[in-house]
Amino acid sequence: MFDLLWLVVALPALGAIVLLVGGPLARGAMDKWGHWIGTAAAAASFVLSLVLFIALLGRGEEERQIGQHLFTWFESGSLEVGMDLLYDQLSALFLLLITGVGTLIHVYSIGYMEHDARRRRFFGYLNLFVAAMLTVVLAGNFVVLFLGWEGVGLASYLLIGFWQHKPTAAAAAKKAFVMNRVGDIGLSLGIALLMATFGTTDFGRVSEMTSEATSGTMTAIGLLLLLAACAKSAQVPLQGWLLDAMEGPTPVSALIHAATMVTAGVYLVVRSNFVFEYSEVAQTAVVVVAVVTLLFGAVIGCAKDDIKRVLAGSTMSQIGYMMLAAGLGPVGYPFAIFHLLTHGFFKANMFLGAGSVMHGMNDEVDMRRYGALAKVMPITFITFAMGYLAIIGFPLFSGFWSKDKIIESALAENLFVGLLALLGAGITGYYMTRLMLMTFFGPTRANGTGVRWADDAHPHESPSVMTGPLVALAALSVLGGVLLLGNWIVDWLTPVTGHAEHHEPPLPAIVITMIIVAVVALGVAAAWFLVGKRDVPRVAPRDVSWATRAARADLYGDAVNDAVVVRPTGALTRGLATFDRRGVDGVVEGSAAAAGGLSQTMRKAQNGFVRSYALSILGGALVVVLALLAVNLG
């Protein structure tokens, strides 16, 4: 059975090839059936992943790490890199998330992209995205992981800019591509340092040899891997691309935020746990980045009126929680993955729910023009509400179990960090309640009168091909917490992530849970009094606080990047170009000009008269004779 592991990646990869390469050869048939081919490829990969997971459950703990060597990719001296796959407890969970949620997004896209003329290409890109992410999580060494890592970057570029006729979409795709290249430099340098230090990039062999490296080397590797993770998972300071990525079709947003791309950074840190555990500096850096980002994204989400950008800020914040757990070491690794899984369920649910709202509102994304949609879109409302309750940590919903465990662990390891994580939970309660109130409750505001929706918007429930995946994801948003029953997910991942005794929290677990729920309730209440009981302005007011202006400007992340990186780099580039043009080219062109001028002068002596040449020869001969006589006489 495990010999078929490679098929998990090959099926969506084949779907992408058929749709993108074979499509132009059979355009009529592919345009008609391409979306079904893409969906079937993703679904087949999910079924195979499920079968493999069941087979893995039937094995003993010591037999659950399965490697598959496909072929030798390249070798140089003693270094040999194979196209190797690794299937263990960690990758098994990721396979189910990527293929399961990915398949639901494919099904949803059948309805969402129904009238798009390039739907076949869109599904080809979706298949490519899934195949690339599967390569990341199944890689047996860092080089194969890098292959999938770059594939994810390419697919995200193609999908974010899918509607490239929109200048904003084209710019967003370019921004995502460039910012992710910064992280890719970190990953490539980290892999190079691994090669130089250990002579291998295989996860298992590097893990066994880490004690042979110096702490400085492990810190350098850890920080380089963290740089890569920051770019893919939109963590500060490389978070700027994520909000702009909302310019892509909504299913793309769901795929990026729930099952692929932004989860890759968390996976990299957890998979590379043997690196971070040997460097306290690198682990601390992960925690600092995570805490800053979880608050950064939450604050941004409070001020946005674009429903997708609120959810994008939320993703930054929730990924920050996962990174925080990963930065806590073996104590937090299982909870990082646990929250990653539950977040995949409820965030895909809410992004697809946002797409359903847009579908019924003529692609309107401004929540100030929504209101009272709960009545006309009941399925979308109920399923979205399940995701909302999960993300704020309402008792017994999936996020309640996963995020609370992260906050509890953080409080036990570092009180200050834990309190900041608790603050983030309260802000989450505020901005998500604000979103719910502005979208589904209150008076209708689509035409700006508060009386009825605009003539070009006729709110209606989405077709069953779109609401079906919403129902499935809503159920997972509610039931995802079962993974913690009997401490199952911790015991399941311990052979991969290791075990460590955690510190005792400052208060009993039940008291901490009650405090977290109370803080979230305060956030919900604040949203009710500040938004629910007030009239929502139809346009953004100008007389807002500096904090609101900063949040609407993404806390000036782009301005900082522009001032710190873009402008200095541009000035350096222009300076080098000037030096090249006037310095290097000046020397080269000046030498050529000097040689040309000298030749022009010397050619005047070449007048073409034989008598002149004879006289020159005679003069030269006399000079030689006189010189010889002078030497002999001397």
URTA-V909439 format. One record per run of one state. SS is the DSSP state (h for helix, s for strand, l for the rest). FROM is the first residue (numbers start at 1). TO is the last residue. If there is no record, write none. Layout:
BEGIN
<<SS/FROM/TO> <SS/FROM/TO>>
END
This chain:
BEGIN
<<l/1/1> <h/2/57> <l/58/60> <h/61/63> <l/64/65> <s/66/76> <l/77/78> <s/79/87> <l/88/88> <h/89/112> <l/113/118> <h/119/138> <s/139/139> <l/140/140> <s/141/141> <h/142/160> <l/161/166> <h/167/198> <l/199/201> <s/202/202> <h/203/212> <l/213/214> <h/215/232> <l/233/239> <h/240/247> <l/248/249> <h/250/259> <l/260/261> <h/262/271> <l/272/272> <h/273/276> <l/277/279> <h/280/303> <l/304/305> <s/306/306> <h/307/327> <l/328/329> <h/330/360> <l/361/365> <s/366/366> <h/367/369> <l/370/372> <h/373/376> <l/377/377> <h/378/392> <l/393/397> <h/398/413> <l/414/414> <h/415/440> <l/441/463> <h/464/497> <l/498/508> <h/509/532> <l/533/545> <h/546/552> <l/553/553> <h/554/605> <l/606/609> <h/610/633> <l/634/634>>
END
